[in-house]
C-alpha cells in the first residue's frame, strides 16, 4: 500500500474536554433512554400494580419497572422498548444499559416542598455526587474520557411531590451521538478504553462523529484495528511517542484490513486514538486505528459510504458424502480390490472458513 501522507495532513482525532462526562435527561433528545425515562407510575397504577383493575401481564411489567427503579447498588437494568416501558433487572453478565453504583439522598439540599431540580441542576448534582460514588464502587479511577459515563435514575414529578429524594447513580456506555450501547459485564470488569470493535462504522452527525451505523450507510469513521499501547510502552508515553508508534502500526493494520488499497486515491485518510494521562492511569491503554475522509476546507469529517475492508474469500463448496449404489452381484469387486468401472469411493470434505480481516489484538471489552 502506498505510504500514508504526513501526520500533519491527516485528520486529527477529535479531542474531548478533559472532564467526567455526565449525560442527563433532555440533553440528548431521544438518545439516553435510561435518563429520560420518568418511571411514571400514576396513583391509580401504583395502587393496582399488585391488585385488580389492569391485566396481569401489565401488572407484571409495571412491577418489574418499579423493581428496576428501586434497584440497589450492583444491580443492572435493561429494556427493549423505546420508552423503557419494559425496564427490568437482569444479571450484569447479560446485556444491560445501566448499572447502579450507589444511592444518594438529596434531602439535605431539597427539603419537603422544594421544587424538583431542573435539567441543569440534575447534571450538577450528578457531577457532584455520582462521580465519587462511581470511583468508590469501581475501587479504581473512572476514566474521564473513557467508555463508561456517569448517569442517574431520578424520581419523577409525582415521586418527588410524594417526598422521594433519592437518586440512583449509575454507569452506562453512550456512543458519540448519545445512544446507549449494551454492556455485557459488570462495570468493574470492563476495560474503560473508549474503543470500538474492528469493523464498526460510526455515523456522521453534521461534521462530527455519531452513533454506530451499518457501513453501507454514510458514516464518519470505520474502525479497522485495535491496538494496546501497553505492549509497547510500560509507562505513559507522550503524545508524540504514541503518534510515532501508531503511525507505523496503523499503516500496517490498514494494509492488512484493506488488502493493500490506496486510501489516498479514494480520498480517505488514516487516523488513530491518542490516550491522555488520566485515561492511562485508569487503565485505558487500548486505541483504535480508523479510516475517514475530511472536508476540503478541513472543517470536519466528510461522509463515507461502504467499507474499505477487503472482500472475504468465498468458502469452498462442501463435498458431501455420497452413498454408492449396490452393484450387481457380478460387478461387485473382490474384497480389497478396486471398485467396478464408474464407481467412486465415498468421501467427504470441509468448507474453508472465511478469513478474518483487520487486527484482533483486543482487550477485555474492545
C-alpha positions as CSV (number, residue, x, y, z in Angstrom):
1,X,0.0,0.0,0.0
2,X,1.3,3.5,-0.8
3,X,2.7,5.3,2.2
4,X,0.4,7.5,4.2
5,X,0.7,11.3,4.0
6,X,2.5,13.2,6.8
7,X,0.8,13.1,10.1
8,X,0.1,16.9,10.0
9,X,-2.0,16.4,6.9
10,X,-4.2,13.7,8.5
11,X,-7.4,14.5,10.1
12,X,-6.6,14.8,13.8
13,X,-8.6,12.7,16.3
14,X,-11.4,14.6,17.9
15,X,-10.3,15.8,21.4
16,X,-12.7,16.0,24.2
17,X,-12.5,18.4,27.1
18,X,-10.9,16.6,30.0
19,X,-13.9,16.1,32.2
20,X,-16.1,13.4,33.5
21,X,-18.9,13.2,31.0
22,X,-22.3,13.3,32.5
23,X,-25.3,12.5,30.3
24,X,-28.6,13.8,31.5
25,X,-32.3,13.7,30.6
26,X,-33.1,16.2,27.9
27,X,-29.6,16.9,26.9
28,X,-29.6,14.4,24.0
29,X,-33.2,14.2,22.9
30,X,-34.3,10.6,22.4
31,X,-30.9,9.2,23.0
32,X,-30.4,8.4,26.7
33,X,-33.5,6.5,27.5
34,X,-32.1,5.4,30.8
35,X,-32.1,9.0,31.9
36,X,-35.1,10.3,30.1
37,X,-37.4,7.7,31.4
38,X,-39.6,9.3,34.1
39,X,-40.5,5.9,35.5
40,X,-44.1,7.2,35.7
41,X,-46.5,5.3,37.9
42,X,-49.7,7.2,38.3
43,X,-51.6,7.0,41.6
44,X,-54.1,4.6,40.1
45,X,-51.5,2.4,38.6
46,X,-49.4,2.3,41.8
47,X,-52.5,1.3,43.7
48,X,-53.3,-1.5,41.3
49,X,-49.9,-2.9,40.4
50,X,-50.5,-5.9,42.6
51,X,-54.3,-5.8,42.5
52,X,-57.1,-5.8,40.1
53,X,-58.0,-3.2,37.5
54,X,-55.3,-3.9,35.0
55,X,-54.4,-7.1,33.1
56,X,-52.0,-9.4,34.9
57,X,-49.3,-9.0,32.1
58,X,-49.3,-5.2,32.6
59,X,-49.2,-5.7,36.4
60,X,-46.1,-7.8,36.0
61,X,-44.5,-5.3,33.7
62,X,-45.2,-2.4,36.0
63,X,-43.9,-4.3,39.0
64,X,-40.7,-5.1,37.1
65,X,-40.2,-1.4,36.3
66,X,-40.8,-0.4,39.9
67,X,-38.3,-3.0,41.0
68,X,-35.8,-1.7,38.4
69,X,-36.1,1.8,39.7
70,X,-35.7,0.6,43.3
71,X,-32.6,-1.4,42.4
72,X,-29.8,-1.5,45.0
73,X,-26.1,-0.8,44.1
74,X,-24.7,-3.6,41.9
75,X,-27.9,-4.1,40.0
76,X,-28.1,-3.9,36.3
77,X,-31.1,-2.7,34.3
78,X,-32.1,-3.3,30.7
79,X,-35.1,-2.8,28.4
80,X,-36.1,-3.3,24.7
81,X,-38.9,-0.7,24.2
82,X,-38.2,2.8,23.1
83,X,-39.7,4.3,26.2
84,X,-38.1,1.7,28.5
85,X,-41.6,0.6,29.4
86,X,-40.3,-2.9,29.8
87,X,-37.4,-2.0,32.0
88,X,-36.3,-4.8,34.3
89,X,-33.4,-6.0,36.4
90,X,-31.0,-8.5,34.8
91,X,-27.7,-10.2,35.6
92,X,-24.8,-7.9,34.9
93,X,-23.4,-10.7,32.8
94,X,-26.3,-10.2,30.4
95,X,-26.9,-7.2,28.0
96,X,-27.9,-4.1,30.0
97,X,-27.8,-0.4,29.7
98,X,-27.4,0.8,33.3
99,X,-25.5,-0.4,36.4
100,X,-26.5,1.1,39.7
101,X,-23.4,2.2,41.6
102,X,-25.0,4.0,44.6
103,X,-27.9,5.8,46.1
104,X,-27.7,9.4,47.0
105,X,-30.3,11.2,49.3
106,X,-30.8,14.8,48.3
107,X,-32.9,15.7,51.4
108,X,-30.1,17.9,52.7
109,X,-30.5,20.2,49.7
110,X,-34.1,19.7,48.8
111,X,-36.4,19.6,51.9
112,X,-40.1,18.8,51.7
113,X,-41.9,21.2,49.4
114,X,-38.8,22.2,47.5
115,X,-39.2,22.3,43.7
116,X,-37.8,19.4,41.6
117,X,-34.3,20.1,40.2
118,X,-34.0,21.4,36.6
119,X,-32.1,19.5,34.0
120,X,-29.0,21.6,34.6
121,X,-29.3,21.1,38.3
122,X,-29.6,17.3,37.8
123,X,-26.4,17.4,35.8
124,X,-24.6,19.4,38.5
125,X,-25.9,17.0,41.2
126,X,-24.7,14.0,39.2
127,X,-21.2,15.5,38.8
128,X,-21.1,16.5,42.5
129,X,-22.4,13.2,43.9
130,X,-22.1,10.4,41.4
131,X,-18.5,10.6,40.2
132,X,-17.1,9.9,43.7
133,X,-19.7,7.2,44.2
134,X,-18.7,5.5,40.9
135,X,-15.0,5.5,41.8
136,X,-15.7,4.1,45.2
137,X,-17.9,1.4,43.6
138,X,-15.3,0.5,41.0
139,X,-12.4,0.7,43.6
140,X,-10.3,2.4,40.9
141,X,-10.3,5.7,38.9
142,X,-13.0,6.5,36.5
143,X,-11.6,7.4,33.1
144,X,-12.9,10.9,32.4
145,X,-12.7,10.3,28.7
146,X,-13.4,6.6,28.7
147,X,-16.2,4.2,27.6
148,X,-18.2,4.4,30.8
149,X,-20.2,7.6,31.6
150,X,-22.0,8.6,34.8
151,X,-25.8,8.8,34.7
152,X,-28.7,8.8,37.1
153,X,-32.2,7.4,37.6
154,X,-34.2,10.1,39.5
155,X,-37.7,10.4,40.8
156,X,-40.4,11.7,38.5
157,X,-42.7,14.6,39.3
158,X,-45.2,12.6,41.3
159,X,-42.5,10.7,43.3
160,X,-40.8,14.0,44.1
161,X,-44.0,15.5,45.3
162,X,-44.5,12.4,47.5
163,X,-41.2,13.2,49.2
164,X,-38.8,10.8,47.3
165,X,-35.4,12.5,47.3
166,X,-33.2,9.5,46.3
167,X,-31.3,9.4,43.0
168,X,-29.6,6.3,41.8
169,X,-26.1,6.9,40.4
170,X,-25.0,4.5,37.7
171,X,-22.6,3.8,34.9
172,X,-23.5,3.3,31.2
173,X,-21.9,3.4,27.8
174,X,-23.0,6.0,25.3
175,X,-22.0,6.4,21.7
176,X,-20.7,9.8,20.4
177,X,-24.2,10.7,19.4
178,X,-25.7,9.8,22.7
179,X,-27.3,6.4,22.0
180,X,-26.8,3.9,24.8
181,X,-24.8,0.8,24.0
182,X,-25.3,-2.5,25.7
183,X,-22.8,-3.7,28.2
184,X,-22.2,-7.4,28.9
185,X,-20.2,-7.5,32.1
186,X,-20.1,-5.8,35.5
187,X,-18.6,-2.3,35.2
188,X,-15.6,-3.2,37.4
189,X,-14.6,-5.8,34.9
190,X,-14.8,-3.6,31.8
191,X,-11.8,-2.1,30.2
192,X,-12.6,1.6,30.2
193,X,-10.7,2.4,26.9
194,X,-13.1,4.3,24.7
195,X,-12.7,1.9,21.7
196,X,-14.9,0.0,19.2
197,X,-14.8,-3.4,17.7
198,X,-13.0,-3.8,14.4
199,X,-15.4,-3.4,11.5
200,X,-17.7,-0.9,13.3
201,X,-18.7,2.2,11.4
202,X,-19.6,5.4,13.3
203,X,-22.3,7.6,11.8
204,X,-21.9,11.2,10.8
205,X,-23.6,13.9,12.9
206,X,-23.2,17.1,11.0
207,X,-19.4,17.3,10.6
208,X,-18.5,15.1,13.5
209,X,-18.9,11.6,14.8
210,X,-22.3,10.0,15.5
211,X,-23.7,6.7,16.7
212,X,-22.8,3.3,15.1
213,X,-24.4,2.6,11.7
214,X,-24.2,0.0,9.0
215,X,-21.1,0.6,6.9
216,X,-23.3,0.7,3.8
217,X,-24.7,4.0,5.1
218,X,-23.0,7.3,5.3
219,X,-20.5,7.3,8.1
220,X,-17.6,9.2,9.6
221,X,-15.1,6.6,10.8
222,X,-14.6,2.9,10.0
223,X,-12.7,1.1,12.8
224,X,-10.0,-1.0,11.2
225,X,-7.8,-2.0,14.1
226,X,-7.4,-2.3,17.9
227,X,-4.0,-2.0,19.5
228,X,-2.7,-1.9,23.1
229,X,-0.2,0.8,23.8
230,X,0.9,-1.1,26.9
231,X,2.6,-3.7,24.7
232,X,5.0,-1.1,23.5
233,X,5.1,1.4,26.4
234,X,5.4,0.1,30.0
235,X,4.9,3.7,31.3
236,X,2.7,6.5,30.0
237,X,4.0,7.6,26.6
238,X,4.0,11.2,25.4
239,X,1.6,12.1,22.6
240,X,4.5,12.3,20.2
241,X,5.7,8.8,21.1
242,X,2.2,7.5,20.7
243,X,1.9,9.1,17.2
244,X,5.2,7.8,16.1
245,X,4.4,4.2,17.1
246,X,0.8,4.2,15.9
247,X,1.8,5.7,12.5
248,X,3.7,2.5,11.7
249,X,1.3,0.1,13.4
250,X,-1.9,1.5,12.0
251,X,-0.4,1.7,8.5
252,X,0.4,-2.0,8.7
253,X,-3.1,-2.6,10.1
254,X,-4.7,-0.7,7.2
255,X,-2.7,-2.6,4.6
256,X,-3.9,-5.9,6.0
257,X,-7.5,-4.8,6.6
258,X,-8.0,-3.2,3.1
259,X,-5.9,-5.7,1.2
260,X,-3.4,-3.0,0.1
261,X,-5.9,-0.4,-1.1
262,X,-4.5,3.1,-1.8
263,X,-6.6,5.1,0.6
264,X,-5.4,8.4,-0.7
265,X,-6.8,7.7,-4.2
266,X,-10.2,7.1,-2.6
267,X,-10.0,10.4,-0.7
268,X,-9.5,8.7,2.6
269,X,-7.1,9.3,5.5
270,X,-5.8,7.1,8.3
271,X,-6.2,8.2,11.9
272,X,-5.9,6.7,15.4
273,X,-6.7,7.5,19.1
274,X,-4.2,9.0,21.5
275,X,-4.5,8.5,25.2
276,X,-4.1,11.2,27.8
277,X,-2.5,10.5,31.2
278,X,-5.8,10.4,33.3
279,X,-7.1,7.8,30.9
280,X,-3.8,5.8,31.1
281,X,-3.9,6.0,34.9
282,X,-7.4,4.5,34.8
283,X,-6.1,1.5,32.8
284,X,-7.2,2.8,29.4
285,X,-4.4,1.7,27.1
286,X,-6.4,0.4,24.1
287,X,-6.7,2.5,20.9
288,X,-8.4,2.2,17.6
289,X,-7.0,2.6,14.1
290,X,-9.6,4.1,11.8
291,X,-10.3,5.4,8.4
292,X,-12.2,8.6,7.5
293,X,-12.4,11.4,5.0
294,X,-12.2,15.1,5.7
295,X,-14.0,18.0,4.1
296,X,-12.0,20.1,1.6
297,X,-11.9,23.0,4.0
298,X,-10.7,20.8,6.9
299,X,-13.7,21.9,8.9
300,X,-14.8,18.4,9.8
301,X,-15.5,14.9,8.6
302,X,-16.9,14.1,5.2
303,X,-19.4,11.3,4.6
304,X,-18.1,7.9,3.5
305,X,-20.2,5.1,2.1
306,X,-19.2,1.5,2.1
307,X,-16.5,-0.5,3.8
308,X,-12.8,-0.4,2.9
309,X,-12.3,-3.9,4.1
310,X,-11.0,-6.4,1.6
311,X,-13.6,-8.9,0.4
312,X,-13.7,-12.1,2.4
313,X,-12.9,-15.2,0.3
314,X,-15.8,-17.3,-0.7
315,X,-15.9,-20.6,1.2
316,X,-15.2,-23.6,-0.9
317,X,-18.2,-25.7,-1.7
318,X,-18.8,-28.6,0.6
319,X,-18.2,-32.1,-0.9
320,X,-20.9,-34.1,0.7
321,X,-20.5,-37.8,1.3
322,X,-22.3,-39.9,-1.3
323,X,-23.6,-43.4,-0.9
324,X,-22.6,-45.9,-3.6
325,X,-25.4,-47.9,-5.0
326,X,-25.0,-51.6,-4.5
327,X,-23.6,-53.0,-7.8
328,X,-25.0,-56.1,-9.4
329,X,-23.6,-59.3,-8.0
330,X,-21.4,-59.9,-11.0
331,X,-19.8,-56.5,-10.9
332,X,-19.0,-56.4,-7.2
333,X,-15.2,-56.1,-6.6
334,X,-13.5,-58.8,-4.6
335,X,-12.7,-57.8,-1.0
336,X,-9.8,-55.5,-1.0
337,X,-10.0,-54.9,-4.8
338,X,-10.8,-51.9,-6.9
339,X,-14.3,-50.5,-7.4
340,X,-16.2,-51.5,-10.6
341,X,-15.9,-49.2,-13.6
342,X,-17.7,-45.9,-12.9
343,X,-18.0,-46.4,-9.2
344,X,-16.4,-43.7,-6.9
345,X,-15.3,-44.2,-3.3
346,X,-17.3,-42.2,-0.8
347,X,-15.5,-39.1,0.5
348,X,-16.3,-36.0,2.5
349,X,-14.7,-32.5,2.7
350,X,-14.9,-29.5,4.8
351,X,-15.6,-25.9,3.7
352,X,-12.8,-23.4,4.0
353,X,-13.5,-20.9,6.8
354,X,-13.7,-17.2,6.0
355,X,-10.5,-15.2,6.5
356,X,-10.7,-12.6,9.3
357,X,-9.6,-9.1,8.2
358,X,-8.1,-6.5,10.4
359,X,-6.3,-6.6,13.7
360,X,-7.7,-8.5,16.6
361,X,-5.4,-7.5,19.4
362,X,-8.3,-6.8,21.6
363,X,-8.7,-6.2,25.3
364,X,-11.4,-7.1,27.8
365,X,-14.2,-5.1,26.3
366,X,-12.9,-4.0,23.0
